[in-house]
Amino acid sequence: MVNFILVPGARLGSWAWDDVVPHLRAAGHGAHPLTLSGLAEKQGTPAGQQTHVQDIVDEVERLDLREVVLVGHSYGGIPVGQAAQHLGDRLAHTVFLDSSLPADGESFAGEWPDITASLARSDGVWPPAPASHYDGHDLTEKQIARIVADSTPHPGRTLTEPAVLSGPLSALRATYVLCAPEGEEPEHDVAQLVADGHWRLVRMDTGHWPMFSRPRELAEVLLDAAGE
């Protein structure tokens, strides 16, 4: 038995994993979706990037979990990559789900100048995206409506504060899940980790939000990664 800690991407809460959790639990594993500070039901809680890192570590320690598989989607890969370095022998595997990777001293917004501009216009938060943002990602109109309705503004400091790494990401036992059509390649940092034999690459032929578009297939990918 392993214990999945499921960390959603920007603007989302633990609810984003509702369609994935039953498949993981049916396979006999623990599944613990996590809402990060300042989002969803935790709106109003002040949060910087290290707050989100601590959220993950605290959840593992609060539940006293072992054989932990951390899963970080999109922005969630930033705090997950850092939290993984704090879990010691509790950690079994890390899964970066179509996510960004933390780089020591660099912020999430650093590679997306439009986010910084958006934060300046919106009192320091990243507003929820419109329905059109989700077009072309293998989502039904109903799924898009659900995401738009339940998304909340994302705390800006979590996007602009730099990551803090205590060692190279190559030291992690990890799987990167690329959600893209066949033939599309991962970003250079991911490609290098895979080419060097440190990480495994898995492809899903779907859009950026597979927990909605392909929840059963995603659960199978996560279960396979946990068995490595």
C-alpha positions as CSV (number, residue, x, y, z in Angstrom):
1,M,0.0,0.0,0.0
2,V,1.2,3.5,-0.9
3,N,-0.2,6.9,0.1
4,F,-0.8,9.4,-2.7
5,I,-0.7,13.1,-1.7
6,L,-2.4,14.8,-4.6
7,V,-1.5,18.5,-5.0
8,P,-3.6,20.5,-7.6
9,G,-2.4,23.2,-9.9
10,A,-3.0,27.0,-9.6
11,R,-6.5,28.2,-8.7
12,L,-7.7,24.6,-7.9
13,G,-8.5,22.9,-4.6
14,S,-8.6,19.2,-3.4
15,W,-11.9,18.9,-5.3
16,A,-10.0,18.7,-8.6
17,W,-9.1,15.1,-7.7
18,D,-12.6,13.9,-7.0
19,D,-12.8,11.7,-10.1
20,V,-9.3,10.2,-9.5
21,V,-9.4,9.4,-5.8
22,P,-12.0,6.5,-6.1
23,H,-9.8,4.6,-8.6
24,L,-6.7,4.9,-6.3
25,R,-8.6,3.8,-3.2
26,A,-10.3,0.9,-5.1
27,A,-6.8,-0.4,-5.9
28,G,-6.2,-0.6,-2.1
29,H,-4.1,2.6,-1.7
30,G,-4.4,5.8,0.4
31,A,-5.4,8.9,-1.6
32,H,-5.2,12.3,0.1
33,P,-6.1,15.3,-2.1
34,L,-4.8,18.5,-0.6
35,T,-6.0,22.1,-0.8
36,L,-3.1,24.5,-0.5
37,S,-3.3,27.6,1.7
38,G,-5.2,30.5,0.2
39,L,-7.3,28.5,-2.2
40,A,-10.8,26.9,-2.3
41,E,-12.0,26.3,1.2
42,K,-8.8,27.9,2.5
43,Q,-9.3,31.3,0.8
44,G,-8.2,34.2,2.9
45,T,-5.2,32.3,4.5
46,P,-2.0,34.3,3.7
47,A,0.3,32.2,1.6
48,G,3.7,32.4,0.0
49,Q,5.5,29.6,-1.9
50,Q,7.1,28.2,1.2
51,T,3.7,28.1,2.9
52,H,2.6,25.7,0.2
53,V,5.8,23.6,0.6
54,Q,5.0,23.4,4.3
55,D,1.3,22.5,3.6
56,I,2.5,19.3,1.9
57,V,5.1,18.4,4.6
58,D,2.6,19.1,7.3
59,E,-0.1,16.9,5.7
60,V,2.3,13.9,5.4
61,E,3.4,14.3,9.1
62,R,-0.1,15.0,10.4
63,L,-1.4,11.7,8.9
64,D,1.9,10.0,9.8
65,L,2.2,8.6,6.3
66,R,4.8,6.3,4.9
67,E,5.4,5.0,1.3
68,V,4.3,8.5,0.1
69,V,3.9,9.2,-3.6
70,L,3.7,13.0,-4.1
71,V,1.8,14.1,-7.1
72,G,2.0,17.7,-8.3
73,H,-0.1,19.1,-11.2
74,S,1.0,22.2,-13.1
75,Y,2.0,24.9,-10.5
76,G,1.7,22.1,-7.9
77,G,5.0,20.7,-9.2
78,I,6.8,23.7,-7.7
79,P,6.0,23.1,-4.0
80,V,5.9,19.3,-4.5
81,G,9.5,19.2,-5.9
82,Q,10.7,21.2,-2.8
83,A,8.6,19.2,-0.3
84,A,9.9,15.9,-1.6
85,Q,13.4,16.9,-0.4
86,H,12.0,17.3,3.2
87,L,10.3,13.9,3.6
88,G,13.3,11.6,3.9
89,D,12.4,7.9,4.1
90,R,8.7,8.7,4.1
91,L,8.9,9.4,0.4
92,A,8.6,6.5,-2.1
93,H,8.2,8.4,-5.4
94,T,7.4,11.8,-6.9
95,V,5.1,12.4,-9.9
96,F,5.2,15.7,-11.8
97,L,1.9,15.8,-13.7
98,D,2.4,18.1,-16.8
99,S,3.9,20.5,-14.3
100,S,6.6,23.1,-13.9
101,L,9.7,22.1,-12.0
102,P,11.2,24.2,-9.2
103,A,14.6,25.8,-9.8
104,D,16.6,27.0,-6.9
105,G,16.3,30.8,-6.5
106,E,13.7,31.1,-9.3
107,S,10.0,31.8,-9.2
108,F,7.1,30.2,-11.0
109,A,6.1,33.6,-12.5
110,G,9.7,34.2,-13.7
111,E,9.1,32.2,-16.8
112,W,5.6,33.7,-17.4
113,P,5.8,37.6,-17.6
114,D,2.1,37.8,-18.2
115,I,1.4,36.4,-14.7
116,T,3.4,39.3,-13.1
117,A,1.4,41.8,-15.1
118,S,-1.9,40.1,-14.1
119,L,-0.9,40.2,-10.4
120,A,-0.3,43.9,-10.7
121,R,-3.7,44.5,-12.1
122,S,-5.5,42.2,-9.6
123,D,-4.4,43.3,-6.2
124,G,-1.7,40.6,-5.9
125,V,-3.8,37.6,-6.9
126,W,-4.0,35.6,-10.1
127,P,-7.6,35.6,-11.2
128,P,-9.4,32.5,-12.3
129,A,-9.2,31.8,-16.0
130,P,-12.2,32.2,-18.4
131,A,-13.8,29.2,-20.0
132,S,-11.9,29.9,-23.3
133,H,-8.6,29.1,-21.5
134,Y,-9.7,25.4,-21.4
135,D,-10.6,25.0,-25.0
136,G,-8.6,22.4,-26.9
137,H,-7.8,20.4,-23.8
138,D,-10.0,17.3,-24.3
139,L,-12.6,18.7,-21.9
140,T,-16.4,18.6,-22.2
141,E,-18.4,21.8,-21.8
142,K,-19.7,20.4,-18.5
143,Q,-16.1,19.8,-17.2
144,I,-15.0,23.3,-18.2
145,A,-18.0,24.8,-16.5
146,R,-17.1,22.9,-13.3
147,I,-13.5,24.1,-13.4
148,V,-14.5,27.7,-14.0
149,A,-17.2,27.6,-11.3
150,D,-15.0,26.1,-8.6
151,S,-11.7,27.9,-9.3
152,T,-10.6,30.6,-6.9
153,P,-8.0,33.4,-7.2
154,H,-4.4,32.2,-6.6
155,P,-2.2,33.9,-4.0
156,G,0.3,36.0,-5.8
157,R,3.3,35.5,-3.5
158,T,3.3,31.7,-4.1
159,L,4.0,32.6,-7.8
160,T,6.6,35.3,-7.3
161,E,8.7,33.9,-4.4
162,P,11.8,31.9,-5.3
163,A,12.0,28.1,-4.9
164,V,14.5,26.8,-2.3
165,L,16.1,23.5,-3.1
166,S,18.5,21.6,-0.8
167,G,19.8,19.4,-3.6
168,P,19.4,18.5,-7.3
169,L,16.0,17.2,-8.5
170,S,17.9,14.4,-10.2
171,A,18.2,12.8,-6.8
172,L,14.5,12.2,-6.6
173,R,12.9,8.9,-7.9
174,A,10.4,10.6,-10.2
175,T,8.1,10.2,-13.1
176,Y,7.2,13.1,-15.4
177,V,3.7,12.8,-17.0
178,L,3.6,14.8,-20.3
179,C,0.0,15.6,-21.4
180,A,0.3,16.4,-25.1
181,P,-0.3,15.0,-28.5
182,E,2.2,12.4,-29.9
183,G,5.3,14.0,-31.1
184,E,5.4,16.9,-28.7
185,E,8.4,17.0,-26.6
186,P,8.8,18.0,-22.9
187,E,10.6,21.2,-21.8
188,H,14.4,21.1,-21.8
189,D,14.8,20.6,-18.1
190,V,12.5,17.6,-18.1
191,A,14.1,16.1,-21.3
192,Q,17.5,16.4,-19.7
193,L,16.5,14.5,-16.6
194,V,14.9,11.8,-18.7
195,A,17.8,11.5,-21.1
196,D,20.3,11.2,-18.3
197,G,18.3,8.3,-16.9
198,H,17.2,10.0,-13.7
199,W,13.5,10.1,-14.4
200,R,10.9,8.2,-16.4
201,L,8.7,9.9,-18.9
202,V,5.1,8.9,-19.5
203,R,2.9,10.4,-22.1
204,M,-0.9,10.9,-22.0
205,D,-2.7,11.9,-25.2
206,T,-4.9,14.5,-23.5
207,G,-4.9,18.1,-22.4
208,H,-3.4,19.8,-19.4
209,W,-6.1,18.8,-17.0
210,P,-6.2,14.9,-17.1
211,M,-7.8,14.6,-13.7
212,F,-11.0,15.9,-15.4
213,S,-10.5,14.6,-19.0
214,R,-9.1,11.1,-18.3
215,P,-9.4,10.4,-14.5
216,R,-9.3,6.6,-14.9
217,E,-6.3,6.6,-17.2
218,L,-4.5,9.0,-15.0
219,A,-5.1,6.8,-11.9
220,E,-3.6,3.9,-13.9
221,V,-0.5,6.1,-14.7
222,L,-0.2,7.0,-11.0
223,L,-0.5,3.4,-9.9
224,D,2.1,2.3,-12.4
225,A,4.5,5.0,-11.2
226,A,4.0,4.0,-7.6
227,G,4.9,0.4,-8.4
228,E,8.4,1.3,-9.8
